[in-house]
Amino acid sequence: MFLHLSKYACFLSMLLLLSGCWSQINFDQLTVVSAIGLDLNKQGQLQVTVQLVNPTLPVAAGGGVQQRRAIATYTANGITVEDALETIRKQAKKSLFFSQTKVLLIGERLAKQGLNDSMDFFWREPNQNFNCWVMVSRRPVKEVLTDSKELQAVAAEEWKAYFKNKTYKPTSGGIQLYQFLPRLEQSGFQVAVPGLLQVGKSGSKDLVMEITDLAVFRNNKMVGWLNSEETQVVSWLTKLSSLGLFQMTTKDKKSIMFELKNIHIAMKPAFENGQLQMNVRMKTRASIKTSTEVMDLTEKKTTDLIKTELSSAIAASIEGTLHKLFHSYKSDAVGFGETIHRKDPKIWEMLKEGWNEELANIKVQSSISIELVKSGLLIDSKIKKDDVK
């Protein structure tokens, strides 16, 4: 009898040690959100679209596998993001899993109206993926997430892979959610977000999208666009990339494409006669990718002239980009205010309240140092027309 009681006691104690998952949601009740999009509908209401990943389901009979569409999209309107998502949960009849979200896509109309009332959800959602990439779309977000044609079945996977590819970093201007959210509230380092633009005719049903240009924000509101060359400059100044391609037309009408590597940039604030000055110093190695004319790089006169003209062209590009940011958009998307804060917090305390207005008064000076190196497999450094591919 005592032996039987001991067995029962041992069995009960083992049950107590077993961990349960009564508070957890079953796997078959979850669906992964690959992308979430925010936009305004035609009535100006907040519109939320989610791109959901469909699993591959086994067939009940036979040895094959039943393939479903790779994604499904659901859209709902709401007063807040959470309000719209609750409607989508009812439509999809699933719980939404945000920990694997790859992309947050924001419509241009909403971005220009301002994001002050739309970002609260992303701060509060406990399972949010703060490493997801942020973009601004010129096309309606619902159309993009539903109809984008990409090599991968899930469009968000393709966009994420693009941002992680070092080759495209100079012109992608990639920014992740953990960087995006706090910069909406900062004046010393404001937000610039990659654009997602349609390639070809806007009326086409096949949406082939290109990641290009940069949407510039002043605080939480989008104020304009930078083109691909200006985007590359911002990537250099923010140390997002140390590579790049630069096209230049010389004074004697030669068109030369340079590959820039090992780019090092320093931004230093200074006061000259009471005026704030931004000194930009850049060092880089340049090699010629293509040229429309014959050039002999063994001649010092030729190389000196090329370096001088390239330095001037890069300096003009940097100063032009900063003029557009500081004067036209009044946005510090390169973090110059943060540079001042690190160097002299007391001066920043005096400047930060009116920083957006102060930007237009900043005098920008740039100094470019270039080392010209041999190109490709050339031995004698003689560049012929389109010699290097």
C-alpha positions in Angstrom: 0.0 0.0 0.0 2.8 2.4 0.9 4.5 1.5 -2.4 1.4 2.4 -4.4 1.0 5.8 -2.6 4.7 6.6 -3.2 4.1 6.0 -7.0 1.1 8.3 -7.0 3.0 11.0 -5.1 5.9 10.8 -7.5 3.6 10.9 -10.5 1.8 14.0 -9.1 5.1 15.8 -8.4 6.2 15.2 -12.0 3.0 16.8 -13.3 3.7 19.9 -11.2 7.1 20.2 -12.9 5.6 20.2 -16.4 5.4 23.6 -18.0 2.3 24.6 -19.7 1.4 27.0 -22.5 -2.2 27.8 -21.7 -1.6 31.6 -22.2 0.1 31.1 -25.5 -1.5 31.4 -29.0 -1.3 28.2 -31.0 0.9 28.4 -34.1 -2.0 27.7 -36.5 -3.7 30.8 -35.1 -0.8 33.1 -36.1 0.1 34.6 -39.5 3.3 36.4 -40.2 3.1 40.1 -41.3 5.9 40.6 -43.9 5.0 44.2 -44.5 2.7 46.8 -43.0 1.6 49.9 -45.0 0.1 53.2 -43.8 -1.7 55.6 -46.2 -4.7 57.9 -46.6 -7.8 56.7 -48.5 -9.7 58.9 -50.9 -11.7 60.4 -48.0 -8.5 61.3 -46.2 -8.9 58.6 -43.5 -6.0 56.4 -42.2 -5.7 53.2 -44.2 -3.7 50.3 -43.1 -2.6 47.4 -45.3 -0.8 44.3 -44.2 1.0 41.8 -46.5 0.7 38.4 -44.9 2.7 35.3 -45.7 0.7 32.3 -46.7 2.1 28.9 -45.5 2.4 25.9 -47.9 -0.2 23.3 -46.9 0.2 19.6 -47.3 -2.4 17.8 -49.5 -4.6 15.3 -47.6 -4.2 12.6 -50.2 -1.3 12.0 -52.6 2.4 12.8 -52.4 2.4 16.4 -53.7 2.3 19.7 -52.0 -0.5 22.2 -52.5 0.9 25.6 -53.3 -1.1 28.7 -52.3 -0.3 32.3 -53.2 2.8 33.4 -51.5 1.1 36.5 -49.9 -2.3 37.8 -49.1 -3.1 41.4 -48.4 -5.8 42.9 -46.2 -6.8 46.5 -45.9 -8.9 48.4 -43.4 -9.6 52.0 -42.4 -9.5 53.2 -38.8 -9.0 56.1 -36.5 -5.7 54.6 -35.3 -3.4 51.9 -36.6 -4.6 49.5 -33.9 -8.2 50.2 -34.8 -7.6 49.2 -38.4 -5.6 46.2 -37.4 -8.4 44.9 -35.3 -10.6 44.9 -38.3 -7.9 43.0 -40.3 -7.6 40.4 -37.6 -11.4 39.7 -38.0 -11.0 39.5 -41.8 -8.0 37.2 -41.7 -9.4 35.2 -38.8 -5.8 35.1 -37.4 -3.6 36.8 -34.9 -1.0 39.0 -36.6 2.7 38.2 -35.8 4.9 41.4 -36.2 8.2 40.0 -35.0 9.2 39.1 -38.6 8.0 42.2 -40.4 10.5 43.3 -43.0 9.1 46.6 -44.2 7.1 49.6 -43.0 5.7 51.4 -46.1 4.3 54.9 -45.7 2.2 56.6 -48.4 3.5 60.0 -49.7 0.1 61.7 -48.9 0.2 60.5 -45.3 3.9 61.4 -44.9 3.2 65.0 -46.2 0.3 65.3 -43.8 2.4 64.3 -40.9 3.0 61.1 -38.8 2.4 62.5 -35.4 -0.7 60.4 -34.8 0.4 57.3 -36.7 3.5 56.1 -34.9 2.2 55.5 -31.5 1.4 51.9 -32.4 5.0 51.1 -33.3 6.3 52.4 -30.0 3.7 50.4 -28.0 3.5 47.0 -29.9 5.5 44.6 -27.7 6.3 42.2 -30.5 7.4 44.9 -33.0 10.4 44.2 -35.2 12.5 47.4 -34.8 14.9 46.2 -37.4 12.4 46.4 -40.2 13.1 48.9 -43.1 11.1 52.0 -43.7 10.2 53.5 -47.1 7.9 56.1 -48.6 5.8 55.1 -51.6 4.6 57.5 -54.3 2.0 55.0 -55.4 -0.9 54.1 -53.1 0.4 51.6 -50.5 -2.4 49.1 -51.0 -1.6 48.8 -54.7 2.1 48.4 -54.1 1.8 45.7 -51.4 -0.8 43.8 -53.5 0.6 44.0 -57.0 4.4 44.6 -56.9 6.3 42.3 -59.2 9.6 41.1 -57.7 11.9 38.1 -58.3 11.1 36.7 -54.9 7.5 35.7 -54.2 7.3 37.9 -51.1 8.0 41.5 -52.2 9.1 42.6 -48.7 11.9 39.9 -48.7 13.2 41.4 -52.0 13.2 45.0 -50.6 15.0 43.8 -47.4 17.7 42.0 -49.4 18.2 45.2 -51.4 18.9 47.3 -48.3 21.3 44.7 -46.9 23.4 44.6 -50.1 26.4 46.8 -49.7 26.5 47.6 -53.4 23.4 49.6 -53.2 24.0 51.3 -49.9 25.2 54.7 -51.4 22.0 55.3 -53.2 19.5 53.4 -51.1 19.6 55.6 -48.0 18.3 52.7 -45.9 16.9 53.4 -42.5 15.4 51.0 -40.0 12.5 51.5 -37.6 14.7 51.8 -34.5 16.4 54.8 -36.2 13.3 56.2 -37.8 11.1 56.6 -34.7 13.4 58.7 -32.5 14.5 61.0 -35.4 10.9 62.1 -35.9 11.3 63.9 -32.6 14.8 65.2 -33.0 15.9 68.5 -34.5 19.6 67.8 -34.6 19.3 64.7 -36.8 16.1 64.4 -38.8 14.6 61.7 -41.0 15.4 60.9 -44.6 13.6 57.8 -46.0 14.2 55.8 -49.2 11.5 56.2 -51.8 9.7 53.4 -53.6 8.8 54.5 -57.1 7.1 52.8 -60.0 9.1 52.1 -63.1 7.4 52.8 -66.4 3.8 54.0 -67.0 1.7 54.8 -64.0 -1.4 53.1 -65.5 0.3 49.7 -65.9 -1.1 46.8 -64.0 2.3 45.2 -63.4 3.9 47.3 -60.7 7.6 47.2 -61.2 9.0 49.2 -58.3 12.4 50.9 -57.9 14.0 52.0 -54.6 15.4 55.4 -55.4 15.5 59.0 -54.2 15.1 60.1 -50.6 12.0 61.5 -48.8 13.1 64.3 -46.5 11.3 65.0 -43.3 11.2 68.1 -41.1 10.3 66.7 -37.7 7.4 64.3 -38.3 6.3 65.7 -41.7 7.7 65.0 -45.2 8.8 68.2 -47.0 10.4 67.0 -50.3 12.6 64.7 -52.3 16.3 64.3 -53.0 17.4 62.7 -56.3 19.8 59.7 -56.5 23.0 61.8 -56.6 21.9 63.9 -53.6 20.9 60.6 -51.8 24.4 59.4 -52.3 25.8 62.5 -50.7 23.6 62.1 -47.7 24.7 58.4 -47.4 28.4 59.7 -47.3 27.8 62.4 -44.8 25.8 60.2 -42.4 28.5 57.4 -42.8 25.9 55.0 -44.1 28.3 54.2 -47.0 32.0 54.6 -47.9 31.5 53.7 -51.6 29.9 55.3 -54.6 29.8 56.0 -58.3 30.2 59.6 -59.5 29.6 60.9 -63.1 31.4 64.0 -64.2 31.6 66.1 -67.4 35.0 67.9 -67.7 35.5 71.4 -69.1 36.5 69.9 -72.4 33.3 67.9 -72.6 34.7 64.5 -71.6 32.2 62.3 -69.7 33.9 60.2 -67.0 32.4 57.7 -64.6 34.4 57.3 -61.4 34.2 54.5 -58.8 34.9 55.9 -55.3 36.1 53.7 -52.5 37.4 54.2 -48.9 35.4 57.4 -48.5 36.2 59.1 -45.2 34.1 62.2 -44.2 34.4 64.6 -41.3 31.9 67.3 -40.5 33.2 70.0 -38.1 31.4 73.1 -36.8 33.1 76.4 -36.5 32.2 80.1 -35.9 33.7 82.7 -38.2 32.8 86.3 -37.4 29.8 85.1 -35.3 28.5 83.0 -38.2 28.1 79.2 -37.9 30.2 77.4 -40.5 30.1 73.7 -41.5 33.4 72.4 -42.7 33.2 69.1 -44.7 36.4 67.2 -45.3 36.4 64.2 -47.6 39.1 61.7 -48.6 38.6 59.0 -51.1 40.3 56.8 -53.7 38.9 57.1 -57.3 39.3 54.9 -60.3 37.8 55.5 -63.7 35.0 53.1 -64.7 34.2 54.5 -68.2 35.3 57.5 -70.3 34.1 58.9 -73.6 37.6 60.1 -74.6 41.2 58.7 -74.7 43.3 59.6 -71.7 46.8 58.8 -70.7 47.0 58.7 -66.9 50.8 58.3 -67.0 51.0 62.1 -67.6 51.0 64.0 -64.4 49.4 67.0 -66.0 46.4 64.8 -67.0 45.9 63.2 -63.6 46.3 66.5 -61.8 43.6 68.1 -64.0 41.3 65.1 -63.5 41.7 65.2 -59.7 41.1 69.0 -59.6 38.0 68.8 -61.7 36.7 65.8 -59.8 37.3 67.5 -56.5 35.4 70.6 -57.6 32.5 68.4 -59.0 32.2 66.5 -55.7 32.4 69.6 -53.6 29.7 71.2 -55.7 27.5 68.1 -55.3 28.0 68.2 -51.5 27.3 71.9 -51.2 24.3 71.7 -53.5 22.8 68.9 -51.5 23.3 70.7 -48.2 21.9 73.9 -49.7 18.7 72.1 -50.7 18.4 70.5 -47.3 19.2 73.5 -45.2 17.6 76.3 -47.3 14.7 74.7 -49.3 13.6 72.0 -46.8 15.0 73.4 -43.5 15.8 69.9 -42.5 19.0 68.5 -40.9 19.0 65.1 -42.4 22.8 64.7 -42.1 23.0 65.1 -38.3 25.0 68.3 -38.2 23.1 69.4 -35.1 24.1 66.2 -33.4 27.7 66.9 -34.4 27.6 70.3 -32.7 25.9 68.7 -29.6 28.8 66.2 -29.3 31.5 68.8 -29.7 29.9 71.6 -27.5 26.6 70.8 -25.7 26.4 74.4 -24.3 26.3 75.9 -27.8 23.8 73.3 -28.9 21.5 74.3 -26.0 21.4 77.8 -27.4 20.8 76.7 -31.0 18.4 73.8 -30.8 15.2 75.6 -30.2 15.4 77.5 -33.5 17.5 75.0 -35.3 15.3 74.5 -38.4 15.4 78.3 -39.0 19.1 78.5 -38.2 20.0 76.0 -40.9 19.6 78.5 -43.7 22.3 80.8 -42.1 25.0 78.1 -42.1 27.9 78.6 -44.4 29.1 75.4 -45.9 32.7 74.8 -47.0 34.1 71.5 -48.3 37.6 70.2 -48.9 38.0 67.1 -51.1 41.2 65.0 -51.2 41.4 62.4 -54.0 43.9 59.6 -54.8 43.5 58.5 -58.4 44.3 54.8 -58.8 44.7 52.5 -61.9 41.5 51.1 -63.4 40.7 47.4 -63.6 43.3 45.4 -65.6 45.0 48.4 -67.2 48.8 48.2 -66.9 49.9 51.3 -68.8 47.1 53.5 -67.4 46.0 54.5 -70.8 42.2 54.9 -70.8 40.5 54.4 -74.2 36.9 55.1 -75.0 34.7 53.0 -72.7 37.8 50.9 -72.0 36.6 49.8 -68.6 33.3 48.1 -68.2 
